[in-house]
Amino acid sequence: MLSVTPHLYERIVASMLDDIKAGRLRPGDRVPSEHALAQSFEVSRITSRRALEVLAQASVVKRAQGRGTFVVDDLPDLARIGVGLGINPDLAEAVPTVPGVRSGLIGLVLPDFNDSYGLQLVYSVEQSCTQKGLDLILKRTYGLRENEERAIAGLVARGVDGLIVFPVHGEHYNPVLLKIVLDKFPLVLVDRYLKGIPAQAVVTDNHAAAAALTEHLIDLGHREIAFVSPPVENTSALEERFAGWSSALSKHGLLSRPELVLSNLISTLPTQFRPDNIAADQTLLEAFVRSMDATAFVCAEYNLALELGSTLQALGKRIPNDMSVACFDVPHVPLTSPHGLPDLTHIHQNELEMGRLAVEQILARLRGESDATRRHVAFELVQGRSTGSPPA
């Protein structure tokens, strides 16, 4: 039992020291921003800034203007740092008792994750669970429905208190997933939702995000704007992005002509990111670029933007002088622009907030509280150097 009330910033400092000791944060890793910490710990930004300042003064993290805060490469003795700062190590474990929790286990099921999308979501869910005194079990489905069915059934059998699921792409819904929805098991979907199914979901407003990206290109003067994507059918996020692109064109009196759409690319689907599929997609992209007169592209995914950029370069097209490219998501901290491409204009999805809200919604369900069926997480349009005015 704690004998004194700690300062709020000390709890953040203790938690981050604990994360570093446990290897959840490693040298060179970017640490959550002041804003993200303030939301995670439900404190003001003044408090979260104070915590980062204390860690920086102790040479545990370093702050790079305009880039963020990072764990230093050469860490000091963390135990001595904690003692020197007067931080009680028990503060990291000082979590409230959560009503409704029995096993203390939360399951996270998702197709896969990487640095361009998903990694920060996993990080946030794990951190939020840790802060609430919960343990997380992670299962990857590799985009296969049968794996998703096994993962969900196995986690329910193990007695998890709730499930956070990033559903697989597919024509038919997973019957195991539908059953737990009907049974009112604590479930929150992330990234996408199931049309017609009353399951809680935390998602980006992909329609609005794609519309914003398309309108950015329209504002630059583009009128022929193409859409590049994996198959959009039966994946709510992709369907909304397509609809957002189309509605933005329509709003400005422009036509979303079928010849401006390429949506049969497969290399970015889970388990399909292989050299042969990438080569096949690039063949389709080359034929697509040669067949129409677009001056700009909205790519539904980051890796498709890279494939398109490489194809355009092979065709002698300059980005953005000849053609502009915009997309969804880029790696959290890109070290260099791959393939010599300029920094990509993109939609940044707030994975940290998505993960935090998903855990909060699970806990609300466990407390017997009802919540909105779908929660939208704010996005940000990040302007890079891959978009510019069309050629005269």
C-alpha positions as CSV (number, residue, x, y, z in Angstrom):
1,M,0.0,0.0,0.0
2,L,1.3,3.4,-0.9
3,S,1.9,5.7,2.0
4,V,1.9,8.9,0.1
5,T,0.0,10.3,-2.9
6,P,2.4,10.4,-5.8
7,H,2.6,13.3,-8.3
8,L,0.8,12.3,-11.5
9,Y,4.0,12.8,-13.6
10,E,5.8,10.3,-11.4
11,R,3.4,7.5,-12.4
12,I,4.2,8.2,-16.1
13,V,7.9,8.2,-15.3
14,A,7.7,5.0,-13.3
15,S,5.6,3.3,-16.1
16,M,8.1,4.3,-18.8
17,L,11.1,3.1,-16.7
18,D,9.2,-0.1,-16.3
19,D,8.6,-0.4,-20.0
20,I,12.3,0.1,-20.7
21,K,13.4,-2.4,-18.1
22,A,11.0,-5.0,-19.5
23,G,12.2,-4.4,-23.1
24,R,8.8,-3.0,-24.3
25,L,10.7,0.2,-25.1
26,R,14.2,-0.3,-26.5
27,P,17.1,2.1,-27.2
28,G,16.3,4.2,-30.2
29,D,12.5,3.6,-29.9
30,R,10.2,6.5,-30.2
31,V,8.2,7.0,-27.1
32,P,4.6,8.2,-27.0
33,S,4.0,11.9,-27.5
34,E,2.9,14.3,-24.8
35,H,-0.6,14.2,-26.3
36,A,-0.7,10.3,-26.3
37,L,0.7,10.1,-22.8
38,A,-1.8,12.6,-21.5
39,Q,-4.7,10.6,-23.0
40,S,-3.3,7.2,-21.9
41,F,-2.8,8.4,-18.3
42,E,-5.8,10.8,-18.3
43,V,-3.7,13.7,-17.2
44,S,-3.0,17.2,-18.7
45,R,-0.3,17.7,-21.3
46,I,1.5,19.8,-18.7
47,T,1.8,16.7,-16.6
48,S,2.9,14.5,-19.5
49,R,5.4,17.1,-20.6
50,R,6.8,17.2,-17.1
51,A,7.3,13.4,-17.1
52,L,9.2,13.6,-20.4
53,E,11.3,16.5,-19.2
54,V,12.3,14.5,-16.1
55,L,13.3,11.5,-18.2
56,A,15.3,13.7,-20.5
57,Q,17.1,15.4,-17.6
58,A,18.0,11.9,-16.4
59,S,19.4,11.0,-19.9
60,V,16.9,8.3,-20.3
61,V,15.3,9.8,-23.4
62,K,16.3,12.5,-25.8
63,R,14.0,15.0,-27.5
64,A,14.5,15.8,-31.2
65,Q,12.7,19.0,-32.3
66,G,10.0,18.2,-34.9
67,R,10.6,14.5,-34.7
68,G,9.6,13.4,-31.2
69,T,11.2,11.8,-28.2
70,F,13.4,8.7,-28.3
71,V,15.0,6.3,-25.8
72,V,18.7,7.0,-25.7
73,D,21.1,4.5,-27.3
74,D,23.3,4.3,-24.2
75,L,21.0,3.9,-21.2
76,P,22.1,4.8,-17.7
77,D,21.6,2.5,-14.7
78,L,17.8,2.6,-14.5
79,A,17.5,1.4,-11.0
80,R,19.8,4.2,-9.8
81,I,17.9,6.7,-11.9
82,G,14.6,5.6,-10.3
83,V,16.1,6.0,-6.8
84,G,17.7,9.3,-7.7
85,L,14.4,10.7,-8.9
86,G,12.7,9.4,-5.8
87,I,10.4,7.2,-8.0
88,N,8.7,4.4,-6.1
89,P,9.0,1.4,-8.5
90,D,5.6,0.2,-7.2
91,L,4.0,3.1,-8.9
92,A,4.2,1.3,-12.3
93,E,2.0,-1.4,-10.8
94,A,-0.3,1.0,-9.0
95,V,-3.3,0.3,-11.2
96,P,-6.9,0.5,-10.2
97,T,-9.1,-2.5,-9.7
98,V,-11.3,-2.9,-12.8
99,P,-14.9,-3.9,-12.1
100,G,-16.1,-6.9,-14.1
101,V,-12.6,-8.3,-14.7
102,R,-12.3,-12.0,-13.8
103,S,-9.3,-13.6,-15.6
104,G,-7.5,-10.3,-16.2
105,L,-6.9,-11.5,-19.8
106,I,-7.7,-9.6,-23.0
107,G,-7.4,-11.2,-26.5
108,L,-6.2,-9.3,-29.5
109,V,-6.7,-10.9,-32.9
110,L,-5.5,-9.3,-36.1
111,P,-4.3,-10.3,-39.6
112,D,-0.8,-9.1,-39.1
113,F,1.0,-5.9,-38.3
114,N,4.0,-3.9,-39.5
115,D,5.7,-0.6,-39.2
116,S,3.5,1.2,-41.8
117,Y,0.2,0.1,-40.1
118,G,-0.7,-2.0,-37.1
119,L,2.5,-1.9,-35.0
120,Q,1.4,1.2,-33.1
121,L,-2.0,-0.2,-32.6
122,V,-0.6,-3.3,-31.0
123,Y,1.7,-1.1,-28.9
124,S,-1.2,1.0,-27.7
125,V,-3.4,-2.0,-26.8
126,E,-0.6,-3.6,-24.9
127,Q,0.2,-0.4,-23.0
128,S,-3.4,0.3,-22.2
129,C,-3.9,-3.2,-20.9
130,T,-0.7,-3.0,-18.7
131,Q,-1.9,0.3,-17.3
132,K,-5.2,-1.3,-16.3
133,G,-3.5,-4.3,-14.8
134,L,-4.6,-6.7,-17.6
135,D,-2.5,-9.2,-19.5
136,L,-2.8,-9.4,-23.3
137,I,-2.8,-12.5,-25.5
138,L,-2.0,-11.7,-29.2
139,K,-3.0,-14.0,-32.1
140,R,-2.3,-13.3,-35.8
141,T,-4.6,-14.7,-38.4
142,Y,-2.5,-14.0,-41.5
143,G,-5.7,-12.9,-43.2
144,L,-7.3,-16.4,-43.1
145,R,-10.8,-16.8,-41.8
146,E,-10.2,-20.3,-40.5
147,N,-7.3,-18.9,-38.4
148,E,-9.5,-16.2,-37.1
149,E,-12.2,-18.7,-36.1
150,R,-9.6,-20.9,-34.2
151,A,-8.1,-17.9,-32.5
152,I,-11.4,-16.5,-31.2
153,A,-12.7,-19.9,-30.1
154,G,-9.4,-20.7,-28.4
155,L,-9.3,-17.3,-26.6
156,V,-12.9,-17.6,-25.4
157,A,-12.1,-21.1,-24.1
158,R,-9.1,-19.8,-22.2
159,G,-11.5,-17.4,-20.4
160,V,-10.4,-14.0,-21.7
161,D,-12.6,-11.2,-20.3
162,G,-12.9,-9.5,-23.7
163,L,-11.7,-9.6,-27.3
164,I,-10.4,-6.9,-29.6
165,V,-10.6,-8.1,-33.2
166,F,-9.2,-6.7,-36.5
167,P,-11.4,-8.7,-38.9
168,V,-10.1,-10.5,-41.9
169,H,-10.9,-9.4,-45.5
170,G,-13.6,-11.7,-46.9
171,E,-17.0,-12.2,-48.6
172,H,-18.5,-14.1,-45.7
173,Y,-18.5,-13.2,-42.0
174,N,-16.8,-15.5,-39.5
175,P,-19.6,-17.6,-37.8
176,V,-17.6,-17.8,-34.6
177,L,-17.3,-14.0,-34.5
178,L,-21.0,-13.6,-35.2
179,K,-21.9,-16.0,-32.4
180,I,-20.0,-14.0,-29.8
181,V,-21.7,-10.8,-31.0
182,L,-25.1,-12.5,-30.6
183,D,-24.0,-13.8,-27.2
184,K,-23.1,-10.2,-26.2
185,F,-19.5,-11.3,-25.3
186,P,-17.4,-8.1,-24.7
187,L,-16.0,-7.5,-28.2
188,V,-14.6,-4.5,-30.0
189,L,-13.6,-4.4,-33.6
190,V,-10.8,-2.2,-34.8
191,D,-9.9,-0.7,-38.2
192,R,-13.0,-2.0,-39.8
193,Y,-16.6,-3.0,-38.9
194,L,-19.1,-5.6,-40.1
195,K,-21.9,-4.1,-42.1
196,G,-25.3,-4.9,-40.6
197,I,-23.8,-6.5,-37.5
198,P,-24.3,-4.5,-34.2
199,A,-20.7,-5.0,-32.9
200,Q,-18.8,-2.1,-31.3
201,A,-16.0,-0.8,-33.5
202,V,-13.3,1.8,-33.3
203,V,-12.3,3.0,-36.7
204,T,-11.0,5.9,-38.8
205,D,-13.6,7.7,-40.8
206,N,-12.1,6.3,-44.0
207,H,-14.8,8.0,-46.2
208,A,-13.8,11.4,-44.9
209,A,-10.1,10.6,-45.0
210,A,-10.2,9.5,-48.7
211,A,-12.3,12.5,-49.5
212,A,-9.8,14.8,-47.8
213,L,-6.9,13.3,-49.7
214,T,-8.7,13.6,-53.0
215,E,-9.8,17.2,-52.3
216,H,-6.1,18.0,-51.5
217,L,-5.2,16.9,-55.1
218,I,-8.2,18.8,-56.5
219,D,-7.1,22.0,-54.7
220,L,-3.7,21.5,-56.3
221,G,-5.4,21.7,-59.7
222,H,-5.7,18.0,-60.6
223,R,-8.9,16.9,-62.4
224,E,-8.0,13.4,-63.5
225,I,-7.4,11.5,-60.3
226,A,-7.1,7.7,-60.2
227,F,-7.8,5.3,-57.4
228,V,-5.5,2.3,-56.7
229,S,-6.4,-0.4,-54.2
230,P,-6.7,-4.1,-53.4
231,P,-10.2,-5.5,-54.0
232,V,-12.5,-3.2,-52.1
233,E,-15.6,-5.5,-51.8
234,N,-16.4,-6.8,-48.3
235,T,-13.8,-4.7,-46.5
236,S,-15.4,-1.7,-44.9
237,A,-12.3,0.4,-44.7
238,L,-11.5,0.0,-48.5
239,E,-15.1,0.4,-49.5
240,E,-15.3,3.7,-47.6
241,R,-12.0,4.9,-49.1
242,F,-13.3,4.2,-52.6
243,A,-16.6,6.0,-51.8
244,G,-14.7,8.9,-50.3
245,W,-12.6,9.3,-53.5
246,S,-15.7,9.1,-55.7
247,S,-17.8,11.5,-53.6
248,A,-15.0,14.1,-53.5
249,L,-14.8,14.0,-57.3
250,S,-18.5,14.3,-57.6
251,K,-18.6,17.2,-55.2
252,H,-16.4,19.2,-57.6
253,G,-18.3,18.1,-60.7
254,L,-15.6,15.6,-61.7
255,L,-16.4,12.0,-63.0
256,S,-15.1,8.9,-61.2
257,R,-14.8,7.1,-64.5
258,P,-14.2,3.3,-64.3
259,E,-11.0,3.6,-66.4
260,L,-9.5,5.6,-63.4
261,V,-9.9,2.7,-61.0
262,L,-7.5,-0.2,-60.5
263,S,-8.7,-2.4,-57.6
264,N,-7.5,-5.9,-58.3
265,L,-4.0,-5.7,-56.8
266,I,-3.3,-8.5,-54.4
267,S,0.3,-8.1,-53.2
268,T,-0.6,-6.2,-50.0
269,L,-3.1,-8.7,-48.8
270,P,-1.9,-10.7,-45.7
271,T,0.6,-13.4,-46.7
272,Q,0.6,-12.1,-50.3
273,F,3.5,-9.6,-50.1
274,R,5.9,-11.7,-52.1
275,P,8.2,-10.8,-55.1
276,D,6.0,-12.7,-57.6
277,N,2.9,-10.9,-56.5
278,I,4.6,-7.5,-56.4
279,A,5.9,-8.1,-60.0
280,A,2.4,-9.1,-61.1
281,D,0.9,-5.9,-59.5
282,Q,3.6,-3.7,-61.1
283,T,2.7,-5.2,-64.5
284,L,-0.9,-4.3,-63.9
285,L,0.1,-0.8,-62.7
286,E,2.3,-0.2,-65.8
287,A,-0.6,-1.1,-68.1
288,F,-2.9,1.0,-66.0
289,V,-0.7,4.1,-66.2
290,R,-0.2,3.7,-69.9
291,S,-4.0,3.3,-70.5
292,M,-5.3,6.5,-69.0
293,D,-4.6,10.2,-68.6
294,A,-4.6,10.7,-64.9
295,T,-2.2,13.2,-63.3
296,A,-2.6,12.1,-59.7
297,F,-3.3,8.9,-57.8
298,V,-5.0,8.1,-54.4
299,C,-3.5,4.8,-53.2
300,A,-5.5,2.9,-50.5
301,E,-2.4,1.5,-48.9
302,Y,1.2,2.6,-48.4
303,N,2.9,-0.4,-50.0
304,L,0.8,0.1,-53.2
305,A,2.0,3.7,-53.3
306,L,5.6,2.4,-53.2
307,E,4.8,-0.1,-56.0
308,L,3.2,2.7,-58.0
309,G,6.1,5.1,-57.4
310,S,8.6,2.5,-58.6
311,T,6.4,1.8,-61.7
312,L,6.2,5.5,-62.5
313,Q,10.0,5.9,-62.2
314,A,10.5,3.0,-64.5
315,L,8.3,4.7,-67.0
316,G,10.3,7.9,-66.7
317,K,7.6,9.8,-64.8
318,R,8.8,12.3,-62.2
319,I,6.9,12.6,-58.8
320,P,5.3,15.2,-58.4
321,N,6.4,17.0,-61.5
322,D,4.6,14.7,-63.9
323,M,2.3,12.8,-61.6
324,S,1.3,13.2,-57.9
325,V,0.9,10.2,-55.5
326,A,-0.9,10.2,-52.2
327,C,-1.8,7.3,-49.9
328,F,-2.9,6.0,-46.5
329,D,-0.3,5.4,-43.7
330,V,3.5,5.5,-43.8
331,P,6.0,3.8,-41.4
332,H,6.0,5.5,-38.0
333,V,9.5,6.8,-38.3
334,P,10.7,6.3,-41.9
335,L,14.5,6.4,-41.9
336,T,14.8,7.3,-45.5
337,S,12.5,7.6,-48.5
338,P,12.4,4.2,-50.1
339,H,13.3,3.8,-53.8
340,G,14.3,7.4,-54.0
341,L,10.7,8.5,-53.7
342,P,9.8,11.8,-52.1
343,D,8.1,11.8,-48.8
344,L,4.6,10.7,-49.4
345,T,1.5,12.9,-48.8
346,H,-0.6,10.6,-46.7
347,I,-3.4,10.0,-44.2
348,H,-2.1,9.4,-40.7
349,Q,-4.4,7.1,-38.8
350,N,-4.2,7.5,-35.0
351,E,-3.4,3.9,-34.1
352,L,-2.5,4.8,-30.5
353,E,-5.9,6.4,-29.9
354,M,-7.6,3.5,-31.7
355,G,-5.9,1.0,-29.4
356,R,-6.6,3.0,-26.3
357,L,-10.3,3.4,-27.1
358,A,-10.7,-0.3,-27.9
359,V,-9.4,-1.2,-24.4
360,E,-11.6,1.5,-22.8
361,Q,-14.7,0.1,-24.6
362,I,-13.9,-3.4,-23.5
363,L,-13.7,-2.2,-19.9
364,A,-16.9,-0.2,-20.3
365,R,-18.7,-3.4,-21.4
366,L,-17.3,-5.3,-18.4
367,R,-18.7,-2.5,-16.2
368,G,-22.1,-3.1,-17.8
369,E,-22.0,0.3,-19.6
370,S,-23.4,0.6,-23.1
371,D,-21.5,2.7,-25.6
372,A,-21.8,3.9,-29.2
373,T,-21.7,1.1,-31.7
374,R,-19.1,2.8,-33.8
375,R,-16.4,5.3,-32.6
376,H,-14.5,7.3,-35.2
377,V,-10.9,8.3,-34.4
378,A,-9.6,11.5,-35.8
379,F,-7.1,11.3,-38.7
380,E,-4.5,13.8,-40.0
381,L,-3.6,14.6,-43.6
382,V,0.2,14.9,-43.7
383,Q,1.5,16.8,-46.7
384,G,4.7,15.4,-48.2
385,R,6.6,16.2,-51.3
386,S,4.9,13.6,-53.5
387,T,2.0,15.9,-54.5
388,G,2.1,19.1,-56.4
389,S,0.4,21.0,-59.2
390,P,-0.3,19.0,-62.4
391,P,2.0,19.7,-65.4
392,A,1.0,22.7,-67.5
